[in-house]
Amino acid sequence: MLMVKTRLRQLREGLSDPKVSQESIARQAGLSLQWYRQLENGLAPNTSWTTANAILRAFNTERDRRMQEAIALDQLGLHIV
């Protein structure tokens, strides 16, 4: 199976020292691990605005811990409906 490097995956993999897991982002966003993995792997074509914002908050929390600049919703690479 070919692994697609979605923007969401690239952003998560860019969070190091310490590395952030899919489980951690899903938990912080209040999502099931299965749903987050589908989004990150590009297997879910759409997501809601509420879910996208929850993921954004989780990412920005982790980025803040690493003293990295916050990202915007459109940088997640999700198709929001």
ABEGO torsion letter per residue (X at the ends): XBBBBBAAAAAAAABBOBBBBAAAAAAAAGBBAAAAAAAAAGABABBBAAAAAAAAAAAAAAAAAAGBBBBBAAAAGBBBX
